[in-house]
């Protein structure tokens, strides 16, 4: 898990860069021009960088058009807008419709924090084809992520060890080891990315988006935020309510929670998703291969994790499947119902002593590719979260809170509770207890909550609507499974979202799709 205290979905990418590249894109010379007047040089996209996950250049769109990429300059420090600049990497697909019907650019953020929008958007070219009829589809690597002055902390070998550590310490020796590993990771971030760490807060990314709006030539920002992208969108709406056009928030972060409350909510959310997985497996006509009843499925998983805590099993050579890696892999599979079959197969294999599939799922969460290279999603995720979140938690505090986390989830509670120490020794103070998303005067924002969402529990949608303020948030409920709603391909959800973004038709508040 990129940061166990905040299991937010993101594009999974991979790589390691040399120390000299760890703040790639940071300029040393003060800029002497109006950044809002800069002209972007759009070109065919290269293959994603290692920091973005590597791989091949994006394939052409279904109609044969090419994806285009560009780099935007933004201030390193928004409190010093005429100082040094950084690069923000962008990607777009020009509208497929008639130019006369074009609304503008629809900007996507897919979550994390730490996910590369440049490497993620092309995977959804077909899914967003309807939206492309009236918009240029645009995404970006937020500052600290991928090509956009990406934060670097530990190298690939160190990250392998970091993710193999015991994330649920049982005694003083294991607690000390966890805290020491966290301190080492945070110290590496300070050493290798010191210039960026004070400048990767969500408020900084929101200001980048308003600059992006102007550089793209739009009077309003049209926006589609998913998971953490809903928090980013809410912060943008708070800072620039008059500049926001039609916007959709899907898989909604609760903006009223502290990081501790968010972790506790996720413990409940992942437990609910596990309950649903177990019920689904055992309710089918054929035998469920991982348990006779839903409770039996969960009991067997618990015994597996307890056994792995004592003795790991072979994973992907030379690494072993530890308790932490298995928990990570199970959580990854619960993000989407489409992954449940892999979870079933992975559990079957693990019960037989083979941890490959669960480790592959864990690697997917952590941004590790088959060559052993990591993206910078872990470094970016922790850097942004710790710069945003003011609370700092001690091991003694976590120990006192364990009973409530365990009551929320016997399987995920300990892991998410101990994840709260990730920011304890962070070199930059956190900004606030929680983000301010109040946006009086903003255009309506369609807020879509999924009742079966493990990572951003459904209750967050209602909290977001209330926090945005009267007349701004419009709630839509999807009774489904997995993280997010639009990507489920539910016709009711997609009709409502497309109707608003394409035609300005706001669905009735309280609309329910199932």
C-alpha positions in Angstrom: 0.0 0.0 0.0 1.6 3.3 -1.0 0.7 4.7 2.4 -1.2 2.3 4.6 -2.9 5.2 6.4 -4.5 6.3 3.2 -5.5 3.5 0.8 -6.5 5.6 -2.1 -6.8 4.2 -5.6 -4.3 5.4 -8.2 -2.7 4.5 -11.5 0.0 2.0 -10.7 3.3 3.0 -12.3 7.0 1.9 -11.9 10.6 3.2 -11.9 13.7 4.5 -10.2 15.7 7.6 -11.2 19.2 8.7 -10.4 19.7 11.1 -7.6 20.1 13.9 -10.1 16.7 13.2 -11.5 14.8 13.1 -8.2 13.6 16.6 -8.6 13.5 16.5 -12.3 11.9 19.6 -13.8 12.9 22.0 -11.1 14.4 25.2 -12.7 17.2 27.2 -11.1 16.4 30.5 -12.8 13.6 32.8 -11.8 11.0 33.2 -14.5 10.5 36.5 -16.1 7.3 36.0 -18.0 3.6 35.7 -17.4 3.1 32.0 -17.0 -0.6 32.3 -18.0 0.5 33.4 -21.5 2.8 30.4 -22.1 2.1 28.4 -25.3 2.1 24.6 -25.0 4.0 22.6 -27.6 1.9 19.5 -28.1 3.6 16.5 -29.6 3.0 12.8 -30.0 3.5 11.2 -26.6 6.6 9.3 -25.7 6.6 6.1 -23.7 5.9 6.7 -20.0 8.9 7.4 -17.9 10.0 5.0 -15.3 8.5 7.4 -12.7 5.2 7.1 -14.5 5.3 3.3 -14.7 7.2 2.7 -17.9 5.8 0.7 -20.8 5.0 1.6 -24.3 3.8 4.9 -25.8 0.0 5.1 -25.8 -1.8 3.4 -28.6 -3.8 5.6 -31.0 -7.4 6.4 -30.0 -10.2 4.3 -31.4 -10.7 6.7 -34.3 -7.0 6.7 -35.1 -6.1 10.1 -33.5 -2.9 10.2 -31.5 -2.5 11.2 -27.9 -0.5 14.4 -27.5 1.8 15.4 -24.6 3.1 18.8 -23.5 4.9 20.4 -20.6 3.6 23.4 -18.7 5.7 25.7 -16.5 4.4 26.4 -13.0 5.9 28.2 -10.0 7.9 25.9 -7.7 6.5 27.9 -4.7 3.1 29.5 -5.2 4.0 32.0 -2.4 6.8 33.2 -4.7 5.1 33.0 -8.2 7.9 34.9 -9.9 10.6 32.5 -8.6 11.9 29.2 -9.8 9.6 27.0 -11.9 8.9 23.3 -12.3 7.5 21.3 -15.2 4.0 19.9 -15.1 3.5 17.0 -17.6 0.2 17.0 -19.5 -1.6 14.6 -22.0 -4.6 15.2 -24.1 -6.9 13.7 -26.8 -8.5 16.4 -29.0 -12.3 16.3 -29.2 -13.7 13.8 -31.7 -16.7 16.0 -32.3 -17.4 19.1 -34.4 -15.4 22.1 -33.1 -18.6 24.2 -33.0 -19.9 21.9 -30.3 -16.7 21.8 -28.3 -17.2 22.9 -24.6 -13.5 23.0 -23.6 -11.0 20.8 -21.9 -12.2 18.2 -19.4 -9.4 17.7 -16.9 -9.1 14.4 -15.0 -7.3 13.4 -11.8 -7.4 9.7 -11.1 -6.4 9.7 -7.5 -3.7 8.5 -5.2 -2.4 10.9 -4.4 0.6 10.0 -6.5 -1.0 8.5 -9.6 0.2 9.6 -13.0 -2.6 11.0 -15.1 -0.4 11.0 -18.2 0.0 7.2 -18.0 -3.5 6.5 -16.8 -5.8 8.5 -19.2 -4.9 6.5 -22.3 -6.2 3.4 -20.7 -9.7 4.9 -20.6 -9.8 6.4 -24.1 -12.7 4.1 -25.0 -14.5 4.5 -21.7 -14.6 8.3 -22.0 -15.5 8.3 -25.8 -18.9 9.9 -25.1 -17.2 12.8 -23.2 -14.7 13.3 -25.9 -17.5 14.3 -28.4 -17.6 17.7 -26.8 -14.3 18.0 -24.8 -10.6 17.6 -25.2 -9.7 15.0 -22.6 -6.8 16.2 -20.5 -4.9 14.8 -17.6 -1.6 15.5 -15.9 1.0 14.3 -13.5 0.5 16.5 -10.4 3.5 18.1 -8.9 5.7 15.6 -7.2 4.3 12.8 -9.4 5.9 11.1 -12.5 7.4 13.6 -14.9 6.2 16.6 -12.9 9.2 17.3 -10.6 8.7 13.8 -9.2 9.6 13.2 -5.6 12.2 10.5 -5.0 13.0 8.8 -1.7 14.4 5.3 -1.6 15.8 3.2 -4.5 14.3 0.0 -5.8 16.2 -2.3 -3.5 15.4 -0.2 -0.4 11.7 -0.2 -1.5 11.7 -4.0 -1.7 12.8 -4.1 1.9 10.4 -1.4 2.9 7.4 -3.3 1.6 8.6 -6.6 3.2 8.7 -5.1 6.7 6.2 -6.2 9.3 3.4 -3.6 9.1 1.6 -4.9 12.2 4.2 -5.1 15.0 3.4 -7.5 17.9 6.1 -6.5 20.4 8.6 -3.7 21.3 11.3 -5.1 19.0 8.9 -5.1 15.9 7.5 -1.6 16.8 11.1 -0.2 17.0 11.9 -1.8 13.6 8.8 -0.3 12.0 9.5 3.1 13.4 13.2 2.9 12.3 12.2 1.9 8.8 9.7 4.8 8.6 12.4 7.2 9.8 14.8 6.0 7.2 12.3 6.4 4.4 11.3 9.9 5.5 15.0 10.9 5.9 15.7 9.6 2.3 12.8 11.8 1.1 14.3 14.8 2.8 17.8 14.1 1.4 16.7 13.4 -2.2 13.7 15.7 -2.7 14.2 18.5 -0.1 13.4 21.3 -2.6 10.0 19.8 -3.5 8.6 18.6 -0.1 7.3 22.0 1.1 5.6 22.4 -2.3 3.5 19.3 -3.0 0.4 20.1 -1.0 -3.0 19.7 -2.6 -3.5 23.5 -2.5 -0.4 23.8 -4.7 -1.8 21.2 -7.2 -5.1 23.1 -7.2 -3.3 26.3 -8.1 -1.5 24.4 -10.9 -4.9 23.4 -12.2 -6.1 27.0 -12.4 -3.0 28.0 -14.3 -3.6 25.0 -16.5 -7.2 26.2 -17.2 -5.8 29.5 -18.4 -3.0 28.0 -20.5 -5.6 25.7 -22.1 -7.7 28.7 -23.0 -10.7 27.9 -20.9 -12.8 30.4 -19.0 -13.9 27.7 -16.6 -12.3 24.5 -15.4 -14.3 21.4 -16.4 -13.2 18.6 -14.1 -13.6 14.9 -13.4 -12.0 13.8 -10.1 -11.8 10.3 -8.9 -10.9 9.2 -5.3 -8.2 11.6 -4.1 -9.1 13.6 -7.2 -12.4 14.5 -5.4 -10.4 16.1 -2.6 -8.2 18.0 -5.1 -11.4 19.1 -6.9 -13.0 20.2 -3.6 -9.9 22.3 -2.7 -9.9 23.8 -6.2 -13.6 24.7 -5.8 -12.9 26.3 -2.4 -10.0 28.4 -3.8 -11.6 29.3 -7.2 -15.4 28.8 -6.9 -16.1 31.3 -9.7 -13.7 29.5 -12.1 -15.2 26.0 -11.8 -17.5 24.8 -14.6 -19.2 21.5 -14.7 -17.5 19.0 -12.4 -18.0 15.4 -11.3 -16.6 13.8 -8.1 -16.6 10.0 -8.2 -15.4 7.7 -5.3 -15.5 10.6 -2.8 -13.1 11.3 -0.1 -14.7 12.6 3.2 -13.2 16.1 3.5 -14.3 16.4 7.2 -12.1 13.7 8.5 -8.6 13.7 10.0 -6.1 11.2 8.7 -6.9 9.0 11.6 -10.6 9.1 10.9 -10.0 8.4 7.3 -7.9 5.3 8.2 -10.6 4.1 10.5 -13.2 4.6 7.8 -11.1 2.6 5.3 -10.8 -0.2 7.8 -14.6 -0.4 7.8 -14.7 0.0 4.0 -12.3 -2.8 3.2 -13.9 -5.1 5.8 -17.3 -4.4 4.1 -15.7 -5.2 0.7 -14.2 -8.4 2.1 -17.6 -9.4 3.5 -19.2 -8.8 0.1 -16.5 -10.9 -1.6 -17.0 -13.8 0.8 -20.8 -13.6 0.4 -20.5 -13.5 -3.4 -18.1 -16.5 -3.5 -20.2 -18.7 -1.3 -23.6 -17.7 -2.8 -22.8 -19.0 -6.3 -24.1 -22.3 -7.5 -20.7 -23.9 -7.8 -18.5 -24.5 -4.7 -16.5 -21.6 -3.4 -12.9 -22.9 -3.5 -11.8 -20.7 -0.5 -14.5 -21.5 2.0 -17.8 -23.2 2.7 -19.5 -20.2 4.2 -18.8 -16.5 4.1 -17.5 -16.7 7.7 -15.3 -19.7 6.8 -13.8 -17.7 3.9 -12.8 -14.8 6.3 -11.6 -17.2 9.0 -9.4 -19.0 6.5 -7.9 -15.7 5.4 -7.3 -14.7 9.0 -5.5 -18.0 9.6 -3.4 -17.5 6.5 -2.3 -14.0 7.6 -1.5 -15.2 11.1 0.6 -18.0 9.6 2.5 -15.6 7.3 3.3 -13.4 10.3 5.2 -16.4 11.8 6.6 -17.8 8.5 6.3 -16.3 5.0 5.8 -18.5 2.0 7.5 -18.3 -1.4 6.3 -15.4 -3.4 8.1 -14.1 -6.5 11.7 -15.3 -6.2 13.7 -14.2 -4.3 11.0 -12.4 -2.3 8.7 -14.1 0.1 5.0 -13.4 0.7 4.8 -11.8 4.1 1.8 -11.0 6.1 2.1 -7.3 5.0 2.4 -8.2 1.3 -0.6 -10.6 1.5 -2.8 -8.0 3.2 -1.7 -5.5 0.6 -2.6 -7.9 -2.2 -6.0 -8.7 -0.8 -6.8 -5.0 -0.4 -5.8 -4.4 -4.0 -8.1 -7.1 -5.2 -11.0 -5.5 -3.3 -10.8 -2.3 -5.3 -12.8 -3.8 -8.1 -15.2 -6.7 -8.4 -13.3 -7.6 -11.7 -10.4 -8.6 -9.5 -12.3 -11.0 -7.2 -11.5 -14.0 -9.4 -7.8 -13.2 -9.0 -8.3 -12.9 -5.3 -9.9 -16.3 -5.2 -7.2 -17.9 -7.2 -4.5 -16.1 -5.2 -5.9 -17.4 -1.9 -6.2 -21.0 -3.3 -2.5 -20.9 -4.3 -1.5 -19.3 -1.0 -3.2 -22.0 1.0 -1.2 -24.5 -1.1 2.1 -22.6 -0.2 2.4 -20.5 -3.4 2.2 -16.7 -2.9 2.8 -15.5 -6.4 -0.6 -14.1 -7.3 -1.1 -12.3 -4.0 2.4 -10.8 -4.4 1.6 -9.7 -7.9 -1.5 -7.9 -6.5 0.7 -6.3 -3.8 3.2 -5.2 -6.4 0.4 -3.6 -8.4 -0.6 -1.6 -5.4 3.0 -0.5 -4.7 3.9 0.4 -8.3 6.5 -2.3 -8.9 6.9 -3.8 -12.3 8.1 -7.3 -13.3 11.7 -5.9 -13.7 11.8 -4.8 -10.0 11.5 -1.1 -10.9 9.2 1.1 -8.9 7.2 4.2 -9.9 7.4 7.1 -7.6 3.8 6.6 -6.4 4.9 5.6 -2.9 7.2 8.6 -2.5 4.5 11.0 -4.0 1.7 9.5 -2.0 3.4 9.8 1.4 4.9 13.3 0.5 1.5 14.7 -0.4 -0.4 13.1 2.4 2.1 14.1 5.1 2.4 17.7 3.7 -1.4 18.0 3.7 -2.2 16.3 7.1 -1.3 18.1 10.3 -1.7 15.3 12.8 1.4 13.3 13.8 0.8 10.0 15.7 3.1 8.2 18.2 3.4 4.5 18.6 1.9 4.8 22.0 -1.1 6.6 20.6 -1.6 3.9 17.9 -1.4 1.2 20.6 -4.2 2.9 22.5 -6.3 3.2 19.3 -5.9 -0.5 18.2 -9.0 -1.8 19.9 -11.3 0.5 17.8 -9.5 -0.3 14.6 -9.7 -4.0 15.3 -13.4 -3.7 16.0 -13.8 -2.0 12.6 -11.8 -4.8 10.8 -10.1 -7.8 12.3 -8.1 -8.2 9.1 -7.3 -4.7 8.1 -7.5 -2.8 11.4 -4.0 -3.3 12.7 -2.4 -2.6 9.3 -4.3 0.7 8.8 -3.8 1.8 12.4 0.0 1.3 12.3 0.1 3.1 8.9 -0.7 6.3 10.9 3.0 6.5 11.9 4.0 7.1 8.3 4.1 10.9 8.9 5.4 10.9 12.4 8.9 12.0 11.5 8.1 13.9 8.3 10.4 16.8 7.7 7.7 19.2 6.6 4.7 20.2 8.9 1.3 19.3 7.7 -1.1 22.0 6.5 -4.4 21.2 8.3 -6.5 18.7 10.1 -8.6 18.3 7.0 -9.1 20.1 3.7 -11.4 23.1 3.3 -13.8 22.5 0.4 -16.5 25.0 1.1 -17.3 26.6 -2.2 -20.1 29.2 -2.1 -20.9 30.5 -5.5 -19.5 27.5 -7.4 -21.4 25.8 -10.2 -23.1 22.6 -9.3 -20.8 19.6 -8.6 -22.1 16.1 -9.2 -21.0 14.0 -6.2 -21.2 10.2 -6.9 -20.9 7.7 -4.0 -20.7 3.9 -4.2 -22.3 2.0 -1.4 -19.7 -0.9 -1.7 -16.6 1.3 -2.1 -13.8 0.0 0.1 -11.3 2.8 -0.2 -13.6 5.9 -0.1 -16.6 4.7 1.9 -20.0 5.8 0.7 -20.6 8.2 3.7 -17.9 10.5 2.3 -20.1 11.5 -0.6 -22.8 12.9 1.8 -20.1 14.7 3.9 -18.6 16.2 0.7 -22.0 17.5 -0.4 -22.6 19.2 3.0 -19.0 20.6 3.1 -19.3 22.1 -0.4 -22.2 24.2 0.8 -25.8 24.7 0.0 -26.7 24.6 -3.7 -23.3 23.3 -4.8 -23.0 19.5 -4.2 -25.6 17.3 -5.9 -25.5 13.7 -4.5 -26.0 10.6 -6.7 -25.8 7.1 -5.1 -24.7 4.0 -6.9 -25.5 0.7 -5.2 -22.6 -1.3 -6.4 -19.2 -2.8 -5.6 -15.6 -1.6 -6.1 -13.9 1.7 -6.0 -15.8 4.4 -7.9 -19.0 4.3 -10.0 -18.6 5.6 -13.5 -16.0 2.9 -14.3 -18.5 0.2 -13.4 -20.2 0.9 -16.7 -23.5 1.2 -14.9 -25.8 2.8 -17.5 -27.7 4.8 -14.9 -24.5 6.4 -13.5 -23.0 7.0 -16.9 -26.2 8.6 -18.3 -26.4 11.0 -15.3 -22.7 11.9 -15.5 -22.7 12.3 -19.3 -25.9 14.3 -19.2 -24.4 16.8 -16.8 -20.9 17.1 -18.4 -22.2 17.2 -22.0 -25.5 19.0 -21.7 -25.5 20.7 -18.3 -28.4 18.6 -17.1 -28.1 18.3 -13.3 -29.8 15.1 -12.1 -32.2 15.3 -9.2 -30.4 15.4 -5.8 -30.7 11.9 -4.2 -30.9 10.0 -7.4 -30.1 6.3 -6.8 -28.6 3.9 -9.4 -28.4 0.2 -9.0 
